[in-house]
Amino acid sequence: MNFKSDQSEIQDYLNDAANFKGKCERVYLPESVDDIVKIVKSANSNRKKITVCGARTGLTGGAVPQEGLVLSTEKLNKIIKISSEEKFAVVQPGVFLSELNEKLSELNLYYPPDPTEQNCFIGGTIATNASGAKTFKYGPTRNFVQELSIILPDGEMLNLKRGEVNAKNYILSLKTESNNVIEIGLPKITMPKTKHSAGYYITENMDAIDLFIGMEGTLGIITEIKLALIKKPAKIISMVIFFKTESEALQFVKIVRDLSKKYPGATDKINARGIEFFDKNSFKFVKGSPGLIPKNTGAAIWIEQETTTKSQDAILEEWITLMETNNINVDESWIALSEKERKEFEYFRHSVPSQVNEYISRNNFRKVGTDTAVPDNKLEEYYNYCKQTAENSGIDYVIYGHIGNSHIHLNFILKSQQEYEPAKQLYKQMCIKAVELGGTVSAEHGIGKMKREYLVDMFGEEIVKEMAAIKKTLDPKLILNIGNIFDPGIFN
Ligand SMILES: Cc1cc2nc3c(=O)[nH]c(=O)nc-3n(C[C@H](O)[C@H](O)[C@H](O)COP(=O)(O)OP(=O)(O)OC[C@H]3O[C@@H](n4cnc5c(N)ncnc54)[C@H](O)[C@@H]3O)c2cc1C
């Protein structure tokens, strides 16, 4: 079996995009499901820890090992089938999102989940229930997962099809390929009514497949995925709009959000598919600015809308009227007139987190960045709280993110290692505040190894213990992705 054990060869597997660092003895590169079963069975009988990794673009240390073995899915990289007629794709976990998107585009198909970073694997996006700009219109990755094949920590295979197995009164009964039945008791939790990716997804009569989406590799290794697709939108209007103050930007977000929710499927009425935010500090990190950022800009938003060739001009007119009615200087706004320009705006938005991550990695800091979301009616209160907290601290910061979903990333820009602990304390306060307002401590990145204490802040110790009991049922020898979601001490 293909593996690497020379420390010089395995360095790349020992950190992720948050610059969380780890160690391991050996990295396996399985090329088939049988290879994975062999590795898992052997690790299970020898009680060796395994950490699964995708492309390691994660931001919470989830793919970073602390000991034992790494199982990389990079060689499980086949697009098995794409059906244009039935609009689905079947892929292995190590397929790059960018590669899938390119293939789909050629076939006039589209897969909406878009976690900003395109160099991630589909398996990683399922394991974290990733989201992105288009989640405003389409929801998270979960909404597009139809079937999963999973190797459980004892080497058994589990195949799940959406709609086939549901919990009854918080009890899930799973049947493996060899007909073993596993009963899982689910904690009675209330999940926030926001985008949410913290801990396991649990509802009273939930679909079994949803437990495995966003489980961060703690319950099994995803080996095959069937994804729902849609038809590629014919035209996309893209705009970057500048505001003097953040408050004006937030007011406009509210207006666009309300209008878009009135006509959810429409391509001939105002209906954004994504509403993204930049504070003025973010502009220090953007790369490849496609236009002039007006002087005295306090904030900006990037909006995209899907439309048709027929409706395109009329819809653009509607947007311009909406901007004018809200005292926005249309001449200073950027409006993409070609697909090339649209891509430049996209790159402009995406460059903020990648440049922040690059700064953090270059200076060898660990990332301190929120991934919190709150109910829409609490956004302004939460935004002002986070901004004020960061301002008062004197530590540099940027705020950007998926404002359409009331989901913001406040990233501290540390100047020295001394600022790390104080920034972490402030980060914790922001998580607690998000929970107080009915939100979540993680809307899309997951908990991994860096955010475990905030899951406890959100659900309390008892519920987190009940979640950990789900893992213990499926992984009694505690070999898979130990340290993700739960502090290992919880199993003692
Ligand atoms: C610049 C930048 C911007 C980003 N923006 C966003 C964003 O907007 N939205 C968002 O959601 N995320 C964002 N991310 C985070 C990241 O891209 C996503 O979390 C991505 O989904 C992780 O995919 P990956 O293949 O890199 O997974 P990895 O980082 O390798 O792994 C992530 C987790 O999934 C587990 N895992 C991976 N593959 C499997 C498998 N086959 N079976 C079981 N478990 C598995 C790992 O153990 C780990 O816990 C961003 C990252 C960067 C660097």
The ligand as an SDF file (V2000), in Angstrom:
LIG
                    3D

 53 58  0  0  0  0  0  0  0  0999 V2000
   -9.1780   31.2330    1.7460 C   0  0  0  0  0  0  0  0  0  0  0  0
  -10.1860   30.2810    2.3400 C   0  0  0  0  0  0  0  0  0  0  0  0
  -11.5290   30.6210    2.3220 C   0  0  0  0  0  0  0  0  0  0  0  0
  -12.4810   29.7360    2.8510 C   0  0  0  0  0  0  0  0  0  0  0  0
  -13.7920   30.0710    2.8030 N   0  0  0  0  0  0  0  0  0  0  0  0
  -14.7340   29.1820    3.2160 C   0  0  0  0  0  0  0  0  0  0  0  0
  -16.1170   29.4750    3.0690 C   0  0  0  0  0  0  0  0  0  0  0  0
  -16.5260   30.5130    2.5600 O   0  0  0  0  0  0  0  0  0  0  0  0
  -17.0060   28.5440    3.4850 N   0  0  0  0  0  0  0  0  0  0  0  0
  -16.6050   27.3410    4.0430 C   0  0  0  0  0  0  0  0  0  0  0  0
  -17.4620   26.5290    4.4000 O   0  0  0  0  0  0  0  0  0  0  0  0
  -15.3070   27.0630    4.2040 N   0  0  0  0  0  0  0  0  0  0  0  0
  -14.3660   27.9370    3.7970 C   0  0  0  0  0  0  0  0  0  0  0  0
  -13.0390   27.6340    3.9190 N   0  0  0  0  0  0  0  0  0  0  0  0
  -12.6620   26.3830    4.6150 C   0  0  0  0  0  0  0  0  0  0  0  0
  -12.4580   25.1530    3.7130 C   0  0  0  0  0  0  0  0  0  0  0  0
  -12.1790   25.4660    2.4100 O   0  0  0  0  0  0  0  0  0  0  0  0
  -13.5890   24.2060    3.8210 C   0  0  0  0  0  0  0  0  0  0  0  0
  -13.7680   23.8260    5.1410 O   0  0  0  0  0  0  0  0  0  0  0  0
  -13.4480   22.9240    2.9700 C   0  0  0  0  0  0  0  0  0  0  0  0
  -14.7420   22.4160    2.9380 O   0  0  0  0  0  0  0  0  0  0  0  0
  -12.5210   21.8520    3.5010 C   0  0  0  0  0  0  0  0  0  0  0  0
  -12.2030   20.9380    2.4350 O   0  0  0  0  0  0  0  0  0  0  0  0
  -10.7860   20.1740    2.4130 P   0  0  0  0  0  0  0  0  0  0  0  0
  -10.8220   19.1650    1.3360 O   0  0  0  0  0  0  0  0  0  0  0  0
   -9.6740   21.1230    2.3770 O   0  0  0  0  0  0  0  0  0  0  0  0
  -10.8620   19.4310    3.8060 O   0  0  0  0  0  0  0  0  0  0  0  0
   -9.7580   19.3010    4.9350 P   0  0  0  0  0  0  0  0  0  0  0  0
   -9.3460   20.6290    5.4400 O   0  0  0  0  0  0  0  0  0  0  0  0
   -8.6770   18.4020    4.4750 O   0  0  0  0  0  0  0  0  0  0  0  0
  -10.6360   18.5580    6.0440 O   0  0  0  0  0  0  0  0  0  0  0  0
  -11.6910   19.2080    6.6850 C   0  0  0  0  0  0  0  0  0  0  0  0
  -12.3610   18.2250    7.6490 C   0  0  0  0  0  0  0  0  0  0  0  0
  -13.0300   17.2040    6.9240 O   0  0  0  0  0  0  0  0  0  0  0  0
  -12.5430   15.9130    7.2860 C   0  0  0  0  0  0  0  0  0  0  0  0
  -12.5550   15.1200    6.0620 N   0  0  0  0  0  0  0  0  0  0  0  0
  -11.9850   15.4410    4.8790 C   0  0  0  0  0  0  0  0  0  0  0  0
  -12.2650   14.4890    3.9630 N   0  0  0  0  0  0  0  0  0  0  0  0
  -13.0160   13.5510    4.5800 C   0  0  0  0  0  0  0  0  0  0  0  0
  -13.6060   12.3150    4.1670 C   0  0  0  0  0  0  0  0  0  0  0  0
  -13.4910   11.8570    2.9170 N   0  0  0  0  0  0  0  0  0  0  0  0
  -14.3120   11.6010    5.0900 N   0  0  0  0  0  0  0  0  0  0  0  0
  -14.4530   12.0580    6.3480 C   0  0  0  0  0  0  0  0  0  0  0  0
  -13.9080   13.2070    6.7980 N   0  0  0  0  0  0  0  0  0  0  0  0
  -13.2000   13.9500    5.9210 C   0  0  0  0  0  0  0  0  0  0  0  0
  -11.1660   16.1540    7.8540 C   0  0  0  0  0  0  0  0  0  0  0  0
  -10.8000   15.1490    8.7610 O   0  0  0  0  0  0  0  0  0  0  0  0
  -11.3780   17.4900    8.5510 C   0  0  0  0  0  0  0  0  0  0  0  0
  -11.9810   17.2970    9.7920 O   0  0  0  0  0  0  0  0  0  0  0  0
  -12.0700   28.4990    3.4210 C   0  0  0  0  0  0  0  0  0  0  0  0
  -10.7070   28.1740    3.4260 C   0  0  0  0  0  0  0  0  0  0  0  0
   -9.7790   29.0450    2.8970 C   0  0  0  0  0  0  0  0  0  0  0  0
   -8.3440   28.6310    2.9080 C   0  0  0  0  0  0  0  0  0  0  0  0
  1  2  1  0
  2  3  1  0
  2 52  2  0
  3  4  2  0
  4  5  1  0
  4 50  1  0
  5  6  2  0
  6  7  1  0
  6 13  1  0
  7  8  2  0
  7  9  1  0
  9 10  1  0
 10 11  2  0
 10 12  1  0
 12 13  2  0
 13 14  1  0
 14 15  1  0
 14 50  1  0
 15 16  1  0
 16 17  1  0
 16 18  1  0
 18 19  1  0
 18 20  1  0
 20 21  1  0
 20 22  1  0
 22 23  1  0
 23 24  1  0
 24 25  2  0
 24 26  1  0
 24 27  1  0
 27 28  1  0
 28 29  2  0
 28 30  1  0
 28 31  1  0
 31 32  1  0
 32 33  1  0
 33 34  1  0
 33 48  1  0
 34 35  1  0
 35 36  1  0
 35 46  1  0
 36 37  1  0
 36 45  1  0
 37 38  2  0
 38 39  1  0
 39 40  1  0
 39 45  2  0
 40 41  1  0
 40 42  2  0
 42 43  1  0
 43 44  2  0
 44 45  1  0
 46 47  1  0
 46 48  1  0
 48 49  1  0
 50 51  2  0
 51 52  1  0
 52 53  1  0
M  END
$$$$
